[in-house]
Amino acid sequence: MANPGAEKDGHFSKDVETSTTEEEHPEEERHGRGTLFSQSPAKRPGSMHSQANSTHSTSTDDSDPLEPLEQAFSSPSQVGANQHATEGSLSHSHTRTSIGSAASRPPDFEVVFSPDDPENPRNWPFWYRSWITFVVSFSTWVVILYSTSYVSSIPGLMVEFDIDNSTVVTLGVTTYLFGLAAGSLIVAPMSELYGRNAVYLACMAAFTLLVIPCALATSLAEIIVVRFFGAMFGAAMISNSPGTVVDIAHPEYLALCLSLWSIAPLNGPVTGPVIGGFVYQYLGWRWEAWLALILAGASLVILVTVKETYAPVLLQRKAARLRKEMDDGRYWSRYDDKTSTVELIKINLTRPFVLALTEPILWFFNVWISIIYGILYLCFVAYPIVFVENRGWSPGLSGLSFAGIGIGTLIAIGLEPLWRHIINSHEKDPVTGRAPLEATAAVMIIGAILTPIGQLVFSWTCLPVSIHWAIPIAFGIPFGMGNTMCFIYSQNYLAGSYGRYAASALAGNAVMRSAFGGVLPLAGPAMYRAMTPQWAGTFLGLLEVCLVPIPFVFYKYGERIRAKSRVIRLMREEQEKDDGRRARQADRVARREEKGGVVDGGLLGGGGGGEV
């Protein structure tokens, strides 16, 4: 597509045409959900292609508002498409020359999925695709549950290792979240090179093994360090499992499938203390780790039953198999060009931070979501202080105090049709036929208001003990709803804003929110004891109130703000070039058909066989 030359600012560059084959493969066909069904721009009988089945509706009354996020989960990153970035730049190129030049890649021998191809994951049996959704959801839940079940064992760890300061023991939560941040940059992107399934199995095996040292630990330092590395491998499940769901779900049911998948992971932080509290109370702190080992082992076993779903890897394998079976080196896939592991890590370690530092949109969203996420994890320290130390609950019962947050999460997920209706009720874009991206901010506004309401009322009613315990727990419901809505729809807004750079934008957001989620709980014990739970909670709630204007601003002025972004402006220019290429390609196909280049299902003078 382009081979950029550096601009004066050193961050982005203009495109220069470098490959003749680029004109034959529009951007939508190389990236996003269309990769599972996309074929050449026009049907050429006798070739390797068939008519494209677009998954993007351009004139629908009820479009999928989460489509940008779904594309970000499933699309190969720009690194995977041989994107090269120099220091301080976000340039990119698309020169597919790894298996021969453009001239040696005849369009009629490109290997793609036909609509009824049994190798296409979306054509697998319904029961098997449902099973895959359950497996990846369960495995992701195990990784997230382990992050917070640890909190319940903090009193036992303090006694076991003779530590008086609970803040020191809380470092186990901090290092775990730091490990998730590191894994999202280093380990998770490996799926672009080796496929999702290979990464799942390798990373979950490492995660499972690294639980054992925590169960057998003889010092707190062992636990703190090992939890970091365990989380780093576990991050592969969190980052890639949504992509697996996108790989196998049909577009019309994609939002529903992602909602069903998200039930377990989004409730992972809440179910951790619920389960962990009873485990610690009746079995001791080491069984927190033994239980995680059992669950992780079970997830590893069932992950073996999951086949590869990642379209680029499947098409690479299919092309290689056809070259061997047909003894014909002309078979190729658009994903044959592979980036080295070093290059992949280099880009994933630099681009998210360059975006985070240079894009004003990300400045606001990263701060907003990070603070909300940090306060959520601070609750796992604050709730035990309120219900165990002040109300005298047992560790098991104190875990149940998180039920309100969990119920709120489920309600937010279950009301997806309502949020969809709100978004689609906005005036449609005349070009795309879809609601503008700013409509997503309408749902973010609701979430941004619910979150501080839940936080503030909880703070005012958690103590004194004369106030019934059901009242503060009940106000965990709006808190949980708000967190879920802010998280999901802010991620969707970023994905829709940054398009081909969505993965990097989301990775930077994940790193920052994990950092806040890891650091804020360290201040929790001291802050809640110094300020009292009521005033500490009020301070956090007012902080969330101060952040409410952010989604309001993007709702009203989002288009103007995005228009001033250099990254987004560059992508729009590239989109115009892609549109021009499509138009030229359509003209060429039309001229070829007018000249009678296609006869009786075979290309004149061509060697293309039937559809593969």
N, C-alpha and C positions, 0 to 999 in steps of 0.2 A: 504494500500500500504506500508506504512512505519511508524514505530514508532521510531523517532530519539533519539539518545543519544547525548548529547552535545559534540561538538568538543572543542578543547582547546581554540580556539579563541572566543567561546561563541556566535557565530552568526549562524552557520549552522551546520547540523549534517548529518551523514550517515543513510541510510535506513536499517531497519530490518524488515523482513517479519512478519506480525502480523495477517493477515486474509486470510483464505483459499479462501474466495470468491473473493479476489482481483484478483486472476489469471484469473477469468472468466470475468473480466470487465476491459478491457484495458483503458488506460487514455483517449484516444480519445472519448470513449463512455461515460465517466463520465463527460467530460468537453467539452466546445466549441459548435459549431453549430451542431455537430453530435448528441447532446443530443435530438434533436427534432425528429430524424429519426433512431437513433441507436437502434439496437437490439443485441441479443447475437452473439458471433463470428461466429456461423454457424447455419444454419436453423435446428430446431428440430421440426419436425411435431408433432402436438398435444400439443406443449408447448405454453407458453405465448409469444413466440418470433417468429420473422420471419427474413429472411435474411437481414443483415445490408445493408443500402443504404448509402454508404459513400458520404459525400459532398466534400471530398478532392481529387481532381484529382492529380494523380501522374505523368501523362505524357500528358500534354496539351501544345499546342503552345501559348496559350493566357490565362495564369492563372490570378487569381484575386490578384493583388498586395496588396490590402487592407485586405486580409484575416486575418492577425494577429490582426488588429484593430477590425475587426468584431467579432472575437472570444473573444477578451477582453471585448467587450461590452456585450456579451451574456452569458459568462461562469460564473458559480457559483464560487465565490472566494474560496480560500483554507480554509477560515474560515467556509464557508458554507458547506464544506465537512468534517467538524469536524477537522479543522486544529487547533492545539494548539501551541501557541507560548509562550515561557517563556521570562522573561525580558532579553532584549539584544539578542534575538535569532529569527530566522526565520524558526524554525523547523516546521514539519508538520506530521500528521498521518492520516490514512484513516481506521478507525475501525468502521464499520457500525454495531453497536450492539444495537441501540436504541429500536428496536422492536424485540428483541430476538437475539440469537446467530447466528453465521454463519450456524450452522447445521439446525436451524429452518427457514432458508431462501432458500428453494429449488429453483434452477435456473429456473425451469419450471413455477414458479409462480411469477416471476418478471414482474411487470407491466410496459410496455413501449408503445410507439406509433407505431402502424403498419403503413405502407406506406399510406394507404387510410383512416386512422383514422380521423373521423370528429372532434374529440377533439383536433387534432393537429392544432395549429394556422396557419401553412403553408397550410392547406387544406381548410381554410375558404374561402368564396366567394371573388373574386378579388375586387369587389366594396367595401366590408367591410374592407379588408386589406388596400385599398387605403384611405378609410375614417380614419382608425386608424393612418396611416402615417401623414395625414393632421392634425389630432387632436393633436398628440404629438409634431409635428413640430410647430404648432401655439402656443401651450401652452409654449413651450420652448422659442419661440420668445418673448412672453409677459414678461417672467422673465428677459431676456437679455435686451430687449428694456427699461425696467424700470431702468436698471443700468445707462443708459446714457441720457435718456430723462430729468433726473434731472439736467443735466448740463445747459440746456437752461433756467431753472428757477432760476439759481444762482443770477442774478441781482435783481430779484423780492424778493428773500429771504433776500438779503443784505438790501434792503429798508425796508421790512416788520419788520425785527428784529433789525434794526439799527446797522448793522455790516459793518465796513469799510474794513476789510481784507477778500478778496475773498478766500484765502487759508483755512480759518476756515470753510467757507460754503462748500468748496470742500470736506471736511471730509465726506459728505454724500455719495460721490462716493467711498471713501476709505472704510468706514464701510460696504458698500454693497458688495464690492469685498471680504472683509474679511469674511463676512457672507457666501458667496458662497464657500469659501475655507473650512470653518468649516462644512458647510452642506455636502460637498462632502466626509467628513470623518465620520460624525456622523449620518446624516439623510438618505442620499442616500443608504448606504448599508442595510438599513432596508428591502429593497425589497427582500433580500435573505431569510428573515424570514417570511414576510407577503405577498410577491408577489408585482409585479409592480403596479397593479391597486389600491390596498389599499393604498400604499404609495403615489401614484399620488393624489388621492382624499383627503387624510388627509393633505398632504403638501400644495396642491393648495388651500384648504380651509383656512389653517392657513395663507398662503401668502396673500390671498385676504383680509382676516380680518385685517391683519397688514398694509394694505395700508390705511385703514380708519384713524388711528391716524395721519398719515402723512398729509392727506388732512385737518384734523381739528386741526393741531398742533398750539400751542400757543408759542412755543419756538423752536429754532433751535436744541437744545439738544434732544428734543423729536424725531425729524425727524432723526437725526444721529443715535440714539440708536435703534429706531424701524426699520429702514432700515436694520440694521445688522440682526435682527431676521427674518425679512421677507425674506431676501436673503438666510438665512440658510435653510429655508423650500423650497424656490424656487430652490435650488441646486438639489433637487431630480429630477426635470424635466431635467435639463441639464445633469446629470450623467446617468440617466436611459433611457431616450427616445431613444437614439441610439440603446440600447439593445432591445427595443420593435420592432424597425424596423427589426433588425436581427432576432427576434423571428418569424416574420410573412413572411419574404421575402424568396423566393426560391434562392438557392445559385447562379444560373446563372444570376439573376437580382439584386443581393444584392448590388453591387457597384452602380448601377443606383438608387436603392431605397434610399441608404444612401446619394447619391448626391442630390436627390430631397428633402429629409428630411432636409439636411443641408442648403438649400437656405435661409430659414427663420432665423434659429438661427445664422448663420454666418453673416447675415446682420442685426441682432438685434442691435449691437452697433452703426451701421451707421444710421439705421432708427429712433433710439431714438432721436437724435438731429434734424433730419429732421421733424418728427412729433411734437416733443416737442417745437421746435422753433415757429411754427405757433400757437400751443396751448397757449404758454405763451404770445405771442404777442397779441392775440385777446381775450383770456379768463382769463389770469392771472396765477400765479404760482400754485395756489391750484388745478387748473384743470389738471395739470400734474398728480397729484395723482388720481383725479377723473376719468380721462381717463384710467389710469392703473387699477383702480378698475373695471371699466366697462369691459375692456378686460380680466382681470383675472376672473371676474364673468362669462363671456361668455365661457372661457376655462374650467372652473369648470363644467359648465352645460354640455358641449359636452364630457368632460372626463367621465361622467356617462355612456355614450354609449359604452365605450371601455371595452371589456371583458379582463380577465386576459390572458396574453400571455406567462408568464415565465414558461418554461417547467418543471423545478424542482418542482415548486408549483403545477402545473397541475397534474404531475405524483403522487405526494404525495396525492392529493385529490382523484385521480382515484383509487389508491391502498386502501385508507380508505373506499371509497364507495364500492369497490368490497368485502372487508372484511366484510362489513355490509350486503350487498345484498346477498352474497353467504354464509354468516355465516361460513366463512373459514378464519382463522387467518394467513394462509400461504401466502396470497397475500402481496406483498411488492414492494417498489420502492427503487432504489439506493439512493434516496434523503430523505429517512425517517429520517435519523439521522440529528437532528437540533441542532445548537449551540445556547446558550443562548444569549440574547441581550447584557448582560454585556461582555461576551466573544467576541462577534462580535465587539463591540465598542472598547474594549481593543486592539484587533489586528489591527483594522483600524486606531487607534490613534498612534500605535507604529511602525508597519511594514513599512509604507511609509517613515518615517523619518530614520529608520535604513538603508533602502536601499539608500535613498538620501545621507546619510552621509558616507556610506561605498563603494558605487559603482562609480568608476571614469567615467563610461559612463554617469551616471546621473548627475555627477558634471557638465559636459560640456553641456549636453542637457538642464538641468534645468536652467542654467545661460543664455544660448542662447535664449531659448524660452521665458523666463521670461523678459528679456530685450526687446525683440521684442514686446511682449504683453504689457509691461509697456509703451513703446513708442507709441503704438497704442492708449492706453487710455490717454496718454498725449496729443494726437492730439485733443481730445474733449475739452481740455482747450486751446490749442494753436490756433485752427481754429477761435474761437470767437474773440481772441485777434487780429488776422490778419484781419478778415473780418468785425467785428463789430467796434472795436476800431480804426483801421487804415483805413479801406476802407469805413466805415460808413454804412454798410449794416444793415438791420433790423434783429431782432432775427429769423424771419421766413426764410428770404433769406439766412442767415448765415448757417442755417441747411442744405440747399441745397448744400452748399460747400462740404459736405461729399459724394456727389453723385459719385465722381470719385472713392473713396475707395469702395463704394458699387458695382459699375460696375466692378471693378477689381476682387472683390470676386466672382461675377457671372461668369466672364470669366474663372477664375481659376477652378471653379466647372464644367463649361461646357466643358472645355478642358480635362476632366478626361480620355477620350479615347486616347488622345495624350500622357498623362503622363503614361497611362497603356502600350502604345506601346513602349515608351522609356524604361520602366522597363523591359518589356518582350523581348526587343531586346538584352539584355545581355545574355551571355552564361548560359544555364540552369544548375542547380545542378544535377549531374547524379543520385543522390539518390532520390530526391523528384520530379525531372522533372520541377522544378519551378526556376524562376530567383532568384539569391541569395539576401539576405536581403540588402546587400550593394547597389544593384541596385536602391533601394528606395532613397538612398542618392543623386542619380543623379538629381532627381526632387527637393530635398531639396536645392541642389546647385543653381539651377535656381531661386528658391524662395529667397534664401539668397542674390543673386545678384540683383534681381528686387527690393527688399525692400529698400536698401540704395539709389538706383537710384531714386526711387520715392521720398524718403525723401529729398535727397540733391537738386534735381531740384526744388521741391516745395519750399525749403528754399531760393534758389537763385532767384526765380521768384515771390514769394508771395508779395514782396514789392520791389521797390516803386509802388505806385498805377498807375503809367504810364504804367506798364506791364499789359496786358489784363488779367482779372480775370480767363479766361478760361484755361490759360496755367498752373498755379499751380494746379487748380482743375483736369485738365487732367492727371497730373503726380501723382494724387492719385490712378490712375488705376494700374500702376506697383506696387505701394506701397500696395494696397489691394490684388493684385494677389500674391505678395511675401509673405505677412502675411498668407494668406490662405494656400498656398502650404507648407510653413515651418511648420505651425501648424499641418495640417492633416498628412503629411508624416513623420514628426518627431514623432508624436504619434504612427504611424504605425510601425516605426523602433523600438521604445521602446517596443511596444506590442510584436513584433516578437522576440526581444532579450530576454525578460524576461518571455515569456510563461505563466506558471501558476502563476507567481508573477506579471503579467502585470498590474492587477488592482491596486496593491500597488504602482508600479512604476509610473503609470499614475496619481494616487491620489497625490503622492508627487510632481509631476510636476505641477498638478493643483493648489496645495496649494502655491507653490513658485511663479507661474506666477500671481496668484490672488493677492499675497502680493505685487509684483512689480507693477501690474496694479493699485493697490490701493494707493501705496506710491508715485510713480512718478508724478501723477497729482498734488500732494500737492506742488511740487517744480516748477510746470509749470508757474504759474503767475509771481513769482519773477524772475525766470530764463529768461523768454522771455522778461520781461521788463528791466532787468539788462543787458542782452547780445544783445538785439534786436532779433526779430523773425528770421532774416537771420542767425545770428551767433549761436543762440540757436539751430535752426534746423540743421545747419551744424555740430555742435557738436554731436547731436544725430545721424545724418547720418554717420559720421565718426566712431562713436561707433559701428554702425551696420556693417560697412565695416570691422572693426577689428574682428567681429564674423564670417565673411564669411569662413575663413579656417576650421571652425569646421566641416561642412558637407563634405568638401574636404578630410579632414583627415579620416573621417569614411567611405568615399567612397573607399579610397585606402587601409586603414589599419583596416577597421571595423572588419573583421574576426579575425585578430590577437588580437585586443583589446578585443573582446568578449571571445576569448579563454582563456584570462587571468583572466576573472571575476570568482570569487568563486561561485557566485550564478548560473551563466550559466553553469559552469563546473559541479556543483552538479546536475542540471537539465538534463544534457546530460548523466550522470551516471544513473540517474533514468530512462531515456528514454531507455537505454540499458536493464535495468531490465524489463521494460514494454515489450520490444520486445521479451525478453526471455519468459515472461509469455504468450504472445500471441502464440509463437511457441509451448509451452507446451500445451496450451489449444487446438490448432489446432490438435496436435497429439492425445490428448485424445478424441476429437470428431471423428477423423478419425478411431481410434481404436474401439470406441463404435459402429460406423456404420458398420465396418468390422465384428464385432461380432454379428450383427443383433439386436442391441439394439433398433432399430426403426422399427416398423412394422405397416403398414396400418394407418399411421397418429397418432398413439398413443404410448406412452412410455410403454414398458413391465413392468407391475407391478406398473405403475405410476398412479397418480390421476389427471394429468393435463387435463384441458378441452381444448376447442378450443381457437384460438387466440383472445386476447382481444385488 
